[in-house]
Amino acid sequence: MSAVLRLRRVIDAVLSRVVIVLMATLVVDVLWQVASRYLLHSPSSYTDELARYLMIWVVLLGAAYMTGQRGHLAIDLLPSQLPPPARRYLQMFIDSLVLLFALCVMVIGGGRLVYITLTLEQISPALQVPLGYVYLVIPASGVLIMLYSLLNILDNQRPALQRQLHRAS
């Protein structure tokens, strides 16, 4: 098994478990919110805010995971019409654009957002958590999306490299 494949499997395993734990926590939080409101007639003050922040983390980390699984929605009208080598180059181009987007918007832009909110010491109203910690998932998921995009590009190059090595021998 190659080092790239091992790295992908480790990241997949860790990230999938993190998303599962966050999603389970979100479900428990929302259930507690409903129970405290309707059964105890005393709505919890923090559950709404916690659910919002957990949803942000689940969505962004889930997007990173789906980048690695190539599970995002896509219109495949053009790729389906192309021959396999051209399709591979198109996929590498798309993965490069995703990598560039993740770098510019999520890592750089998200990093600035985290820096600004931590510098201004913005605190969430109910949980009293620094908002920079909540927004930290943006650059973190951006790094993961970049890593997965790079791994996808390497995976797309592998068949061409194997053909070149076969021709040379």
C-alpha distance (Angstrom), angle and dihedral (degrees) to the residues before:
residue distance angle dihedral
M1 . . .
S2 3.80 . .
A3 3.79 124.0 .
V4 3.82 90.1 -115.8
L5 3.79 91.7 55.4
R6 3.82 91.9 46.7
L7 3.81 90.8 50.1
R8 3.80 91.1 49.5
R9 3.82 92.0 49.7
V10 3.81 93.0 49.5
I11 3.81 92.5 48.8
D12 3.83 90.7 45.2
A13 3.80 92.2 50.9
V14 3.81 95.3 47.6
L15 3.79 95.6 41.5
S16 3.80 95.0 46.7
R17 3.80 91.1 51.4
V18 3.81 92.3 47.8
V19 3.82 91.0 51.1
I20 3.82 91.0 47.3
V21 3.82 91.9 51.4
L22 3.81 91.7 46.8
M23 3.81 91.7 48.2
A24 3.81 92.0 48.3
T25 3.81 89.6 49.3
L26 3.81 89.0 49.9
V27 3.81 91.3 52.2
V28 3.81 92.4 49.0
D29 3.81 90.4 46.6
V30 3.81 93.3 51.9
L31 3.81 91.5 45.0
W32 3.80 89.8 52.3
Q33 3.79 89.6 47.8
V34 3.82 91.5 54.3
A35 3.81 93.4 42.5
S36 3.79 94.3 49.2
R37 3.79 92.0 47.5
Y38 3.81 100.2 45.1
L39 3.79 105.4 23.5
L40 3.80 102.1 33.5
H41 3.83 95.8 29.5
S42 3.79 88.1 -138.0
P43 3.80 112.6 99.4
S44 3.77 115.4 -144.4
S45 3.79 112.9 -112.9
Y46 3.80 98.9 -142.6
T47 3.82 106.0 37.8
D48 3.81 96.7 84.9
E49 3.79 93.2 52.2
L50 3.80 93.0 43.3
A51 3.81 90.7 50.6
R52 3.81 90.0 51.9
Y53 3.80 93.2 51.0
L54 3.80 93.2 43.9
M55 3.80 89.7 51.2
I56 3.81 90.2 53.2
W57 3.81 90.8 51.3
V58 3.83 93.7 45.2
V59 3.81 92.7 49.4
L60 3.80 96.7 46.7
L61 3.80 96.5 42.0
G62 3.81 89.5 42.4
A63 3.81 89.2 53.0
A64 3.79 89.4 53.1
Y65 3.81 90.7 49.3
M66 3.80 92.1 49.0
T67 3.79 90.2 50.4
G68 3.78 87.6 59.5
Q69 3.82 91.7 46.7
R70 3.82 92.1 45.6
G71 3.77 85.8 -127.3
H72 3.79 100.8 136.1
L73 3.76 119.9 119.7
A74 3.78 112.7 -97.8
I75 3.76 139.2 170.4
D76 3.77 102.7 -121.7
L77 3.79 99.1 -175.1
L78 3.81 94.2 114.9
P79 3.83 98.7 39.6
S80 3.80 92.1 50.2
Q81 3.83 89.8 57.2
L82 3.80 95.0 50.2
P83 3.81 127.7 86.6
P84 3.83 114.7 -108.8
P85 3.84 97.5 -97.9
A86 3.81 92.8 50.4
R87 3.80 90.3 43.7
R88 3.81 89.3 54.5
Y89 3.82 92.0 50.9
L90 3.81 91.0 47.5
Q91 3.81 89.9 51.7
M92 3.81 90.3 49.6
F93 3.82 89.3 51.0
I94 3.81 91.2 49.8
D95 3.81 91.3 47.7
S96 3.81 88.9 50.2
L97 3.81 90.5 52.9
V98 3.81 90.6 49.0
L99 3.81 89.4 50.0
L100 3.81 91.3 49.9
F101 3.82 91.7 47.8
A102 3.80 91.8 49.3
L103 3.81 90.7 49.5
C104 3.81 97.5 47.0
V105 3.78 101.8 35.8
M106 3.78 106.6 25.9
V107 3.80 105.7 28.5
I108 3.80 101.1 32.9
G109 3.82 98.2 28.3
G110 3.79 94.3 37.8
G111 3.80 90.8 46.1
R112 3.79 89.8 54.0
L113 3.81 90.5 48.9
V114 3.81 90.8 51.8
Y115 3.81 91.1 47.3
I116 3.81 93.5 48.9
T117 3.81 95.3 47.1
L118 3.80 91.9 46.8
T119 3.81 91.6 46.5
L120 3.80 92.0 49.3
E121 3.82 89.0 45.0
Q122 3.80 93.4 -131.4
I123 3.79 111.4 -175.7
S124 3.80 127.2 -162.5
P125 3.81 111.3 -112.3
A126 3.81 102.3 -126.9
L127 3.80 105.3 24.5
Q128 3.82 95.7 36.3
V129 3.83 90.2 -139.1
P130 3.81 120.6 145.9
L131 3.81 105.6 -102.5
G132 3.79 90.0 -137.7
Y133 3.81 87.8 71.5
V134 3.79 90.7 52.1
Y135 3.83 91.4 49.5
L136 3.80 92.6 45.6
V137 3.79 88.0 90.0
I138 3.83 90.3 70.0
P139 3.82 97.7 67.1
A140 3.82 90.9 33.5
S141 3.79 92.9 56.0
G142 3.81 88.6 42.2
V143 3.81 89.9 57.8
L144 3.80 90.0 48.3
I145 3.82 91.8 49.1
M146 3.81 89.4 49.4
L147 3.80 91.0 49.8
Y148 3.80 92.9 47.9
S149 3.81 90.9 46.7
L150 3.79 90.1 52.3
L151 3.80 90.7 48.5
N152 3.82 89.5 48.9
I153 3.81 90.4 51.8
L154 3.81 90.2 50.2
D155 3.81 90.2 48.9
N156 3.81 90.1 52.1
Q157 3.80 91.5 51.2
R158 3.79 94.1 50.1
P159 3.86 97.5 82.0
A160 3.82 91.5 50.0
L161 3.81 91.5 47.7
Q162 3.80 91.4 48.9
R163 3.84 91.0 51.9
Q164 3.81 91.0 49.4
L165 3.80 91.8 49.9
H166 3.81 90.4 47.5
R167 3.84 91.9 51.2
A168 3.81 91.6 48.1
S169 3.80 93.7 53.7
